[in-house]
Amino acid sequence: MKSEPIIGVVGGMGPYAGLDLVSKIFGETVAATDQEHLPVALLSYGHRIPDRTAYVLGRVPDNPGTAIADVLVALESLGATVAGMPCNSAHMPPIFDALTRRLRAGGHSIRLLHLIGETIRYVRDALPGIRKVGPLSTLGSFRLGLYEKAIRAAGFKPIMPSVAVQTDLVDRAIYDPSFGIKAHSAPVTARATAMVLESMEHLRQRGAEAIILGCTELPLAVEVPSGGTVIDPARALARALIRETYPGKLRPL
């Protein structure tokens, strides 16, 4: 008898983002009992994975893709057939390409869904008629144009924050050790939340019709109701993971 597919989640980037993705998988599943929920394996090995932005900016030498690939191999050994990692910055090409090469070289069959691609797909499916899309992200993703390039390639117009807003508001809201979301995730500080909201308003004033919270820490700071024009990539990824494993269990948009 063929075993049921397990959904894999690469956690630890950050730890609360992994929990958030699992919670959203549950929330997007049609289920009325414990037994009707889907099998999910979360491995949160943040202590083994170097900071993604720090690597891309040249602040740490070890490519996080190597450690992420090891987590995916461990998930595969548990029976995971499809996996997602709720870290936008881990999808920057220097990291994502390294981890996919390592998986191919080892002959591993686990499929890793692409968070950025699934987010853009969600915007297209859920928000027809939207043309101008503004992303907020880490400094590394901003400098490499991770979302900017994907938004443009999909036929949308990217609306980017100014360099000042990126460095003084967005990055500090994520990384500041005294009040940032990574250091204070549960609960998020009022100061970090205010910075995220100010950054979102900045994008709206620049013409953004939809905003992507393109760092998985950011949705921890603000409420993101489903069906609105603020996009949570973790929700898009949760839906994609269900679609690729148990499509009949996916809640309608």
N, C-alpha and C positions, 0 to 999 in steps of 0.2 A: 504494500500500500504506500502510495506517495505521501511523504510528509507535507504538512501545511507550511507554506512559506512564512518565515519570520521577518519582520521589518527591523532593520538594524539602525541604530542611532549612534553616531560618533559624538560623544559628549565631551565636556571639559573645556569648551571654547566659546564662552565661559561655561562653567558648571550649571548656572541657572538657565542658560540658553538651551542646554540639553534637556533639562526638565521641562522647559517651556514647550519645546517641540513635541515631547511625548504627550504632554497635556493636550496639545492641539490635535495630535493624532486621535486621541480619545474623543475630543470634541467634534471632530469631523467624521466620526464613525457612526453609522446607524446601528444603535445597540440599545437594548432595554434591560439586559442582564449582564452580570459579570462574564458569563460564558459567551456572549455575543460580541464581546470586544476582541480586538485583534492581538495576536502575539507580537510583542515588541521587546527587543533587547537593547538596553542602553548601557554603553561602556563609557564611563566618565574618567578618563585618564589624563586630566589636565596637567598633572605633574610631569608627564612624559613629553608633552608637546610644547616646543618653544613658541613664544608669542609670534603670531603671523606678521603683524605690522612691523615689529622690531626686526624680523628677518629681512623683509623687503626693503626696509630703510637702512640696512647694513649694520644694525646694532647688535645682532647675535649671529654667530657663524653657521649654526646647524639648520638645515632646511626642515621645517616642520612636516613637510610632505612625507618624509621617511617614517616618522612616528605615527602619523595619521594612517599611513598604509598598514602599519603593524596592527593598529586597532581594528581596521577593516578586516584583516586576516583573522583576528580573534573573533570578530562578529561572524564571519563565515564559518568558523569552526563550531559556533553555537547553532548554526542552521540558517543564518540570515542570508537571504538571496538578493535583497535590494536594500540599500542603505542611503541615509542622508546625513550630512553634517551641517548643523545649524551655526555655521561661521562663514559669513560672507568673505572675509579676508582670506580664508583658506582656499578660496576659489581663484585667487590671483594666479596668473599663469606660472610664475616660477615655482609655486607650491603645488598647484593642482596637477601640472604636467609631471612633476617629480613623483607624486604619489601614484598617478595612473601608470607611469612607466614601471614603477616597482611592482604594481599588481600584475601587469601584463607579463613582466619577466618571470614572476613566480607562478604563472599559469592559473591565477585565481579567477573565479567566475562571478564573484559578488559584483552586482551593478551599483555604482554610486551615481545617484541622481545629481544633476547640476543645479544648485540653489539659485544661481542668477538666472539661468535659462528658464527655470520653472516660475520664477517671480515675474519675468517678462511675459511668459505665457499666461499667467494669471491676470495680469493687467489687460492683456488683449481679450481674454475671455470674459472677464468680470466687468470691464469698463469700456464698452464699445463707444467710440466717438471721442475718447480722450486722445489728445495729440501731444501735449506738453507734460513731461514727466520729470519730477525733480527727486534725485536720490540724496540721502544723507548716509555717510559711511565713515570708516576710519580714514586716517590720513594716508595710509598706504594705498587703500583702494581708490581714494580720491586722486592721488598722484599718478597711479597707473591707469586711471580712467576705466576702472572695472565696470561700473554701471553705466557710465557715460557712453562707452563704446557699445555695450549691449543694447541700450535704449535706442541709440542711433541706428544700429544694425537692424532693429525690429521695425524701423520706419517711424519712430516717435522722435520728438525733439527734446533733447536733454536740457533741463534747466538746472544749472549747477550753482552751489553756494559760492560766495566769494571766498577768497583765501583767508580773509580775516575771520569770517564766520566759521569756516572749517577748523581753523587752528584754535581760535579763542573760545568758541562755543562747543562745537560738535566733539572735537577730540578731548577737550577738557571734561565735558559731560561724561565721556566714556572712561577716561584714564586717570583723571586727577585722583591721587591717593587719599585726599582728605574728604572728597564728596562724590567722586566719580562712580559710575554704575558698576564697574568691575570690582571696586573695593566695597561698595555698599549696594548690593543687589536686592536685599530683602529686609527692609523696604529700601527703595531708591530714595535718595535725599531730595528734598524740595528744591534745592539749588540745581541739581542735575536735571530734574524734570523741567524746571523753568528754562534752562538752557536749550533743552531739546525743543520745547514749544516755541521758543524764540527763533530757533533755526528753521523750524517748519514754517513759521509766519514769514520769515525772510524768503523762502522759496516761493510761497504764494504771492508775495509782492513782486517777485521776479517773473511771475506768470505761470507757475506750475499749476496744472489742473489736477494732478495726482502726485502724491509724495510716497516714495519708497523709503522705509526705515531700514536702510541697507547695512546695518550692523545689528546682529541679533541681541545686543544689549539694549538697543534703543526702544523696542516695544515693551521692555520691562518698565520703562519710565512713564509711558503714556498709554491710556486706554485706546485700543484700536478696534472699534466696532466692525463686525463683518458687513460687507456690502457698501462701505464708504470709499472715499478717495484717498485714504491713508492705507498704504499697503504694508502688511507684515509678511516678509519673506518666509518666516517660519510656518505661517498658516498655508502659504502657497506650497511649501515643501511637504507639509503634513498631508495635504490633499493629493499631491503627486505620489507620495509613498503608498497611500491607500489605492489610488487609481492603478498603480503598477502591480499591486499584489492582490487586492480584494475589491475590484471596481464596483461590485454590487453593494458594497458596504459604505460607499462614499455618499455623504450628505449632499443634496443639491445646493447649488449656489443660492 
